[in-house]
Amino acid sequence: MLRITTSDYPRVLTLRIEGRLEGPWVQELEKYWKSNLSSTTRPSLRVDLTGVTFIDAAGKDRLAAMHRQGAEFIADDLMTKAIVAEIVGQ
């Protein structure tokens, strides 16, 4: 199960993701991302991963694509920080 909520501030659009980013939920995130991205002209895009409990390979690929489109990530646990570091090339 995956839950996605949006916080829309004047200069930042933040997507908060909670649950497991795997299987069909990756496609749901992609749809949600594209629908929000197309309807906004915000200079900063953030993805809050503090509520994510698991990320599979397809989830990593989706996050990498989001990063290439300018997304910044918020992570707080070791697993998620390691995945973010891998995606952003640190």
C-alpha positions, 0 to 999 in steps of 0.5 A: 500500500502506498499513500501520497499527499501533497503540500503546496507552498508558494515556491515548493511542491512537496510529495509525501510518500508513505508505505511500500514503493513497489510493484503497481504503486510505482506506476501510481506514483508516476501518474501522480507525479506527472499530473502534479508536475504538469499543473505546476510551475513551482521552482522547487520539487521535493519528495518526502520519503520519511514514511517509506518502508521499502523501495524495489528496483522499479521504485528506485528507477522512478525516483531517479527519473524524478531526480533528473526532472529536478526533484530533491529528496527528504530521507531520514533512515539509513536505508532511504538515505542510502538509496537517495545517495545512490540516485543522486550520485553521492 
